[in-house]
Amino acid sequence: MKLKCKFVIMEIDEGFIAVPVGETDNGFRGVLQLNETAKDICEGLSSGLTKEQIVEKFLKEYEGVDLKTASNAVDRVVIELEKKGLVE
């Protein structure tokens, strides 16, 4: 699974936005408002990591996060990206 287009991610105020660069297959022309977790997930998908690899990365980077919490966070973001037609 990977993102269908490239995004430029910018930090704004207390979060992040992702702006698509170039054309997307589904004509998506919006911006995505992201928290830090969603930003990390999008960056992982952009770099070719699988959902499982992103979950593993969260378990290593975030002290006290358990497998279920990390997995649910990744699933929620991926579902939202799928709804927008942004992953393949």
N, C-alpha and C positions, 0 to 999 in steps of 0.2 A: 504494500500500500504506500502511495506517495501522493503529494499534492500535484494537481494537474497543471498548475502554473507557478511561476516564481512570485514571491512576495517580498516587498521591502517592509521591514518591521521597524517602527519608530516608537520611541518612548514619548508619551504625552502625560502630563499631569501625574496621575497616580496609576497609570496603566500603559497599555501599548495599543497601537493600531497596525494592522497589516494591510498594505495597499498592493493589489496585484500589478505586476509589471508585464506588459504585453497582453496578448489576447488569451482568453480562456475558451475552452471548447464549448462551454454552456452559455457564454455571453455575460458572465458575472462581471458587474461593473462597480460593485460597492467596495466598502472597506470593512474590515473586521475589527471589532473592539475586543481586545484580549487582556486577560489578567496575566500574571507572570507564568502560571502553570500552562495556560493555553499557548503562550508565546513559546515556552520550552517545547511543547508538543509539536507545534507548527515547525519550529526549527529542526526538530528531530525528523519529522516526516520529510522536510525539504532536503535533509542530508541523507535520506535513504534508509533511516532506521525503521525497523518494524515496530508495531505496537508493543510487542514483548520486550524489545530492546529499550524502548522509551520507559516502560515500567521499571525495568532493571536499573536504568540510569536514575530514576527518581528514588528508588530504594537506596541507592548508594549516596546520592547527593542530599537528600532531605532526611535528617535524623528524626526518628520516631514515626515515619510514614510506613504503614504496613502494606502488604501486597494487595489486599482488597481495596484499600483507599486509593492507592496509586493506579490500580487497574481501572477502577470506576472513573477516576478523573480522566484518564486517557480515553476511555470509551465514550464519555459524555462529549468531549471535544471532537472526537472523530465522527460521532453521530451528527453533530451540528455541521461539520464540514461536508459530510455526505449529503445532508439535506440541501446544501447549497451547490451540490455537484462539483465540489472542489477536490475530491480525492478519487484515485483510481486504484 
